Each structure stands twice: as structure tokens, then as C-alpha cells.
Amino acid sequence: MGILHDFINKFRFGYKDKKFAAMLNGMTPIYSQFGQDIYASDVVQQAISCIVTEMKKLTLLHVKKEALDVMPVPNSDLSKLLKNPNNLMTMSDFIEKITWQLYLNYNSFIIPTYIKVQLGEGRTKKKYTGLYPIQPSNVSFIQDAKDELYVNFQFMNGYETTLRYSDVIHIRYRYSISEFMGGNEFGQPDNKALIKTLGLNETLLNGVAKALNSSFSINGVIKYNSIMDDGKMDAAIAALEKHLENNESGFLPLDMKGEFIPLQKNAKLVDKDTLKFIDEKILRTFGVSLAILTGDYTKDQYEAFYNKCITPLTVSYSQAFSKTLFTKSETGHGNEIKLYPQELAFMDNSQKLTLFDILVDSGSCYKNELRSAFGLYPLPELVGQLAMSSNKLNAEKGEDKDKYTDDLGQGTDSGDSGSSNDGGGSDEE
């Protein structure tokens, strides 16, 4: 935390000549983080865990669009930073952290740390050095005399700081009523409808627990057909308890003085269809099905889950990161932060074969990519070699044999050509 602490102290701004940002609804933009009552439910935690687990499989990449092609920029400062966002987290840790925060609070804040590099003629460039997710207890939005927006963070330990809002990565979930924050008008998760369902689920589970406990309670009464004083009654009870302790057959012997009267019980357990309905109702709030939760899903079920839950998050993350980390000029030259699946682990071998039939036929993948997809380690002698079908090979040989030979031997370079607008910082006057 030392690096982040030094950074925000260096670039923090006070309240002098600033006022709270104007809101159209007339409210003051001060938000308290955040209610977490619903996360006591195991079903809610399991549902969010499914989403977080899929998100952390993704890779953050700095890419650059050139015409219709999207090329990675592997050697930029941002590419290196995304692989190791800070000294505490790997890339997967980082994605996991901000995704949990997003679902806990409906808002996730990340502070990019940077140093200013002099470019000459009074111009500077930001060189980013770290990405730090933060968990503030209160958030306020304020403006200066020039109407530039700032955000004030207050933390549980009493520390607070104010930064330019443009310097903060802010990802919002269910961004609707509030002008600045995700969630309800107070910038908090709106869980009223879900809490009702969770209350019903808790009632049903308590009913099941009580029904089970009742099975261990009194099951019958022993009636003695004679009048006993207290001493004889105590002795009879002691003798009965001894019989129960020593009993192994399940039969209890009684003489003619004793009569066993069973108590009729009709303990009602909740049927499985009702419990399943309640679980599914909770899971639908997060777009997760029971099949995804248990891991027993088909390809179609996984694709539906991915399109409903994961794709919208990747779009939000991509745009939030790109908006803060790139200048308008860099964005105009095609620089973006994108999230991509690392592997095709969700496909079975037959589906991979179908995909690679298309890729190989069009010359759109390398031989080592093909090997890696099926669990084979890449070979150094195949680096840079395109995987191509024999039909395409023969066609290209016939059309331009020399050109094909040269292209195949050289392979292709996926790196950036060294444009001066490759991102990773912002020019400032």
C-alpha cells in the first residue's frame, strides 16, 4: 500500500475552491459504501463465484485496431503492466478482486499510479506504474471553478483523498438511477426484491431444520396402569432408561403394568421442487443457471451463460479501462484494452476440431496454436508457421509459389510496428 499511498498524497487535491457536483435530481452526490446483507446467503455467494471464476480466466490485453484488424501490442508499457498490475496481485487476482467488488458494491474503483515523463517543449507523458483496486467507505463527487470533476474517497481507517475523476477507473453495475454511481439513488445495491426471496428461502430451510429436530424429540409415552408414589416413579423411569441404553434389537420389553402409547407425528419436509424453484429464482437474479452452478452444463447452456453474464462485463471493463488509460488521441488511433479468453477449455475435442477446420482452411492460426489447443506443448521449430489445409496450400502454390514459400518461412509478426501512438501514457501540455 506504500506505493499507492505515496502516489495519492502526491497527486491529491483538497477542497479549496471546489463544490459538490451538481445533480439533475437536486441530491448531494455523497455515497456510502455499501450494504452486503444478501451475501450471507450461500446461494448468492455461489452464483457470484461462478461469474468471478469465469472472469478470472480472461486476459487483459492492450490492442490496436488498424482498419479491420485488431493486433495486440505486446511490448507496450501497458501490456507489461496488465500482466502484473501491482506488487500484490497477478492478472487473475486483479480481475477477481474488481469483479467481487463490483457485485458487492455495484461499483468498482481502481487507481492507476503513474509518473510524469518529460517530452520536451513543456509536454509530459504519463507512464503508468500500477493498478490498485480500492474499497472506500464513502465516495463524494465535487467540481472546481472550471467544472472539472473530482472524486473524494474516504476509507474505514479515517484516511481520505481527492483525485481527478478522469484519473480513476470506475466500473459500474446496474447503472440507472444515480448520475454517478451504479445501483440505486444512493449508489448502493438495490436488493429489495432479492431480499424477499432470500427471506422465503431462509424460512423454508428453517422449516426443514425444525422437522429434522422434531424426529429426535419425544416419540411416545409410557403409561403405568397403577398408582405410584414419587420414589417408585423415579425407579421405573431409571429402569426404562437403562433398558433404552442397553437395547440393541429395537424392541422394548414391558410388563403388564406398563403401556407404550406412540405419539403420532406428521413432520412436513419441503419438497425438492419447491426448493429448486427458490434456488433458481435467486440464481436468475445473477443470470446463473443450476447447470452452471453444479458444473453439469452443455455447450448451449455455457454459451447462454457466457453471453448473458460474461460478455456485458468484458464490454464494461474494456471501455472503462480504455477511457482512463488512453488519451483521446490514442483512442482515435485505435488503442484499446480488451479482455480475451485464454483458452478454449469450454470446448470438447469435436468442437475444437470444427473450429480449427475453419481456421486452418482460412490460414488463420499457427501450428503451435493448434497443438496447444489439444494439450500438446508448442515446438520451437514450428514458431511462426501458419497451419494451412492441403487444398489452400496447393491453390496458393499454383498461384504464386515463391510468395507462398516466403510467407510461410517468415510467418507473421503480431507485434506493433512502433507507431508513436501505441498508448501506454498520455501527453499533457
N, C-alpha and C positions, 0 to 999 in steps of 0.2 A: 504493500500500500504506500510505501515511501515515495516511489516514483510518481504515482498519481497525486499524492499529497503535495509534493513539490511543484508539480505542474499546475494544479488548480490554484495554488497560492500565487503562482507567478502570473497567471492569466485571469484571476478572479476579478470581478468588478463589484464595487459597492453600490449602495442605493442612492448615492448623491445624484441629484438631477434626474431621477427616474421615478416613474409612477407605475401602478399596476396597469397591465394591458387592458385596453377597452374590449368589452364583450358585447355582442349584439343583444343578448338577453339581460344585460344590466347586472349580471353577477360579478363578484370579485374572483379572479382566476387563482384561487388558493386551493390546493388539493391535498388531501391527507391520504397517505398510502397505508394500508389498504385492507379491506376485510378478507378473511380467509376461512370463514366458518365452514364452507362446503368441503374443505379439504380434509375434514375429519372422516369423510366417507371413503371407505376402501374402493368403492366402485369409481368414484370421481378420480382418485389418485391413479387407479389402474388405467382409466381411459386416457388421462393426460400423459401417463407414462408411455402408452402406445404411440402417441403423436411425437413425444420428445425422442423416443428411441429411433423412429424413422428419420426425424430431422437431423440427428447427430450423425447419420450415415452419409449426409450430403457434404460436398466440398465447396468451400467459398473460393471463387476464382476471380481474378482481375482479367477481364476480356476486352477486346476491342473490335467493334464492328467495322468492317471495310466492305462497302457495297452490301452484298447479301451474305457475306461470310462473317462468322464470328470466330476470332482467333484468340487463344489465350496469350497473355503477356507474362511469361513465366519468370522473367528476370527483373521485373519492376520492384520497387521498394514495397509497394502494397502487396504484391504476390507473396513476398517473403514474410511480411507482417501477418497476413491472413493465416499462414501456416503455423505461426507462433504468436498469437495475439498479445500475450503478456507473459511475464515470468512465472505465472501460477497455472496457466491453462494451455492445453493443446487446442487444436481447432475444434475437435468434437466436444471437449469440455466447454468451450466458449459457446458453441451453438446450443448445447444442452442447458447451460446456465440462462441464457437470454430467453429461451423458449419456456422454461419453467417460470421465469419472472413474468413473461407475457401472459401466461394463463393464470398465474396467481394474482396479478395486479391489473391485467388488461393494458398495461403499459410497460415497456422495457426501455431503459435508458443506458446508453453506452457513451463513455467519454473517450474520444481519441486524443491521445497525447502527441505532441509534435514539437519540433524545434524549427526555428526560422532560419533558413539558409539565404544568405545574401547573393543576389544575382547581378548586382551592379546597377547603376543608374537609378538608385533608390528603390529597386524592386526586390522583393523577397519571395521565398517559396517555402510552403510548409512541407516538412519531411516528417511523416508520421512514425512514431516510435512505439506506440502501444494502443490497445483497445481494451478498455476496462468497463465491464458491466457494473452498475451501481444500484443500490437499494435504498433510496431516500425514504424518509418518513413523511415529509411534506414537500410539495412542489408548488412554486408560485411563478407566474409569468408577469414580467414587468417590461416597460418601454422607457427609452430615454427621450430626450427632447427631439431627436431626429426620427422618432418612431421605430428605432431598431429594437427588435425583440430580444429579451434576455430571460433566462430561467434560473430561479433560485432554488437550490437544493438544501434541505435540512435533514440531518441524519440522527439516528437514535442516540448517539453519544454526544449530541449537542453541537456538533460541528456543522457549519453551513458555508456555502459558496455560491457565487453567481457567475454564470458563464453566458456567452452569446449562444442563443438558441441554434444558430446556424452551425455552431461548432459541436453540437451534441447530436448523436444518432438516437432518434426517438421512433420506436416501433409501437404502433397502436393496434389493439384488437377490439373489434366491435366499436369502431369509431362512428358515433352517431350524434348524440345529443350535445355533448360538450364541444366547444370550439377548439380546444387544445388537447384534450385527453381522450383515450378510449374509455368505454364503459358508460356509466350514467352521467348525469349533470354534475356530479361531484367528482368525476374522474375515478370512480370505483367500480368494481364488478357489480353488475346488476343480476343478482342471483335469486330474486324473489320467487320466480316460478319454479326454479330448480329446488329451492329450499322446501317448498311444499311437497315435492315428490320425494326428497330425501327424508322428510318427516314421516311420510307414509311408509317408506322403506324401513325406517327405524322402528316404527310401530309393529310392522309385520315381523321383523327379526326378534323384537322383544316378546311378541306373542309365541313364536317358536321356542324361545328360551324358557318361557314360563310353562309351556306344555311339556317340555322335556323335564323340567324340575318337578312338575306335579307327578311324574311317573315314579319319582323316588320318595314321595310322601306317603302318608298312611293309606294302606290298601285294604284294610279290614279291621273288624272289631272282634275281640274275644269276649263272649258273654258267659259268665259263670252263673249256672242255674241254682244258686244258693246264696244265702246271706253271709257275707264275710266281714269280719272286722278289719281294721287297717293293717294289723300285723299279718293276717292270713292273705290279704290282697297283695301286700308287698312281696310276700314269699311266693305267691302264684306268679306275679309278674317277673320276678327274678328267675323262677324256674322256666317260664316261657322264653325269656331272653336267652337262657342257656341252651334250650332246645334249638332256637334260631341260629345261634352261633355255631353249634355243632352239626347242624343239619347239612347233609351233602346230597340227599336224594330229592329234595324239593317237597317232601311230604312231612307234615307236622302232626304227630300223634296227640290226640286229646282224649280225656276220659269223659264219662257221661255228664260230669259237672260243667264241662266247657263246651261252648258252641261258637264256631267261627262264622261271622257274618261279613261277607265281602262288600266293599264299597264300590258301587258302580261308577266307573269313570268314562267320560266320553271326551277325551282331550282332542281338540281340533288342531291339526297342523295345517299351515298354509300350503295349498297345492303348488306344485312346481310351475304350472303355467302362470299363476299369479306372480310368483317371484320373478320368473323370466320376463314377464311384461314390465314389472317395475325396473328391473335391471336395464332392459332395452330402452325404456323411457329416459333413464338417466344418461345412458350412453349416447342416445340420439342428440342430446344437447351438445356433445363434442364431436359428432359425426363419426363415432366409432361403433362398429357392429360387434355382436358377441363372437362372431367368427374371427375377427381381427384380435379381439381381446384374448381368446384362447389360443390363437395361432393356427387354427384349423380352417384356413381360408383358401378359396380358389383364386385363380388368376383374375377372374372378373371381379370378385369381391375386393381383392387388393387394389386393383386399378380404380374401383369406385372410391375406396378409402383414400387413395393417393390423390385423386383429382379433387375430392371434396375437402380434405384436411391439409395435405402437404403442399399442393400446388399454390393455393392462396397465400400460404406463409412464405414460400420462396419468392413470390412476387413482392410481397411487403418488405421482406428483408432486402432484396435486391435494390428496390427503389430507395429505401431509407438509407442504406449504406452508400449508394451512388450519389444521392443528393448531398450528403455531408462531405464525403471524401474527395469529390471531384468538383472543380470549378465549372462554371457554365461553358467555358471554352473547351475544357477537357471532355465534358459530356457531349458537346457538339461534335467533337472528333471521334465519337463512338466509344469512349471509355465507360465501362460499367462493372459493377460487382454482380456476379451471378452465382447461383447455387446449382450444382450438378450432382447426380447420383455417382458414387464412387464405383460401384459395381452393379452387375446385372444379377444380383443374388436372388431377386424375387422371381426370376425366370427359371423354369426347368430346362433340361437339355434340349428337348424338342423345340421349345420356344426360342432358345438361343440359336439353334440351327436355322430356324425360319428367318430370324433377324439377320444372321450373318450371311445367309444366301443372298439377301438383298444387298447388304453392304459389300460383300465380295464381288458380286456381279457388277456393281457400280464403281468398284475400286475405291471404296470409301473407308477402308480400315487397313491397319497394318497387320502383318503376320503375327507379331508379338501380342497385339491386342486380341487376336483370335485365340492364341494359346492361353493367354491369361484368363479369358472368359470361361474356359473349360478346366481351369485349375492347374494348367501346365505353366512352369516357370518360363519367363522370356529368355531367348537365346541371343547372345551378343552378335552372332553372325547374321541375325535377321533384323537388326536395328535399321529403321528407315525403309524397310522393304514393304511395299504395298501387297496386300493379299488380293489376287485377281483371279477370276474364273478362267478356264481354258478358252471359252468362247470369246471373252473380251480380249484375252491375250492374243489369240490368232487374228482377231479383227484388227487390233492395233498394230500387230506386226505387219499385216498386209498393207495397212495404210501408210505407216511411217515407222519402219523397223528401227532406224537409227534413233529417232526421237524417243521411241518407247524404251530402247535399251538405256539411253542416257537417263531418262526419268526414273526408271526402275533402279538403276545403280545409285543415283544420287538421293532418291527418296525425296521427302519434303520436309521443310523446316517449319515447325508450328510456332516458333518464337516470333517476337515482334521485330520489325525491320529497323527499329531505332528511331521512330518518329519522335519529334520533340514534344508531342502532345500525348505521351503514353501514360499520363496520370501519375498518381502517387504523390501529389502535392498540389498546392495552389499558388498561383502568382498573386502577389499583393503589391499595391503601389505604396 
